């Protein structure tokens, strides 16, 4: 995940698997609103971090590596990435990292 805004301006995160924005709204971030558009100020960083995630996942999962080599970025569906992340997490060869803010619980609902 990549944060949308920092510190007091933190409003949500970019989901690198789905490549969409998740905004945490409400007094305690309890309402999550998804948006297919990624803010321009974090788009480049999100694309860079997604490429890094895919590279690391391809190093430990043959299905992701094969799909990427055969079909490129377009072959990497969210379902394929989620399944690979689960397999590799269970096998203890990959550790997913989530982010959020303890202040107003922004991002916490996405982990739950």
Secondary structure, 3 states (H helix, E strand, C coil): CEEECCHHHCCEEEECCCCEEEEEECCCCCEEEEECCCCHHHHHHHHHHHHHHHHHHHHHCHHHHHHHHHHHHHHCCHHHHHHHHHHHHHCCCCCCCCCCECHHHECHHHHC
